[in-house]
Amino acid sequence: PPHQQADVRFSLSTALQAVVSLRLVPRSDRPGRVPACEILINTAAVKDNIRDMNKSLNIPDLIKEGTVQYGMQSFDQSLMSWYSKGIISYENALFHSTNPSEFALKVQGIAGTSDTSWDAFTQ
């Protein structure tokens, strides 16, 4: 119910430690699949964004920006790592990406809105 949303958001923000989510993506180098992993660590900024319903849409950006400091990563960053190593195809990476247009730009080497957060995944 709407009148309980603030309490639920607060409870979630204090109880949550981390979220790990996987998508299994077909390999291109041999039979099998690899896990594309999205990792969210409940930092102070994440807690704040969970509690404030107007800020919750910022959480994907916090994941991308928290790579070096907190060990977070987005699905697209994980896919870029597998693609850069030649383990998955471009088509599968694009199909499984959260933001295909940004992913395609990154593959072409075109700077996007979250440029520095991708550095570790394109090498």
Secondary structure, 3 states (H helix, E strand, C coil): CHHHHHHHHHHHHHHCCEEEEEEEEECCCCCCEEEEEEEEECCHHHHHHHHCCCCHHHHHHHHHHCHHHHCCECHHHHHHHHHHCCCCCHHHHHHHCCCHHHHHHHHCCCCCCCCHHHHHHCC
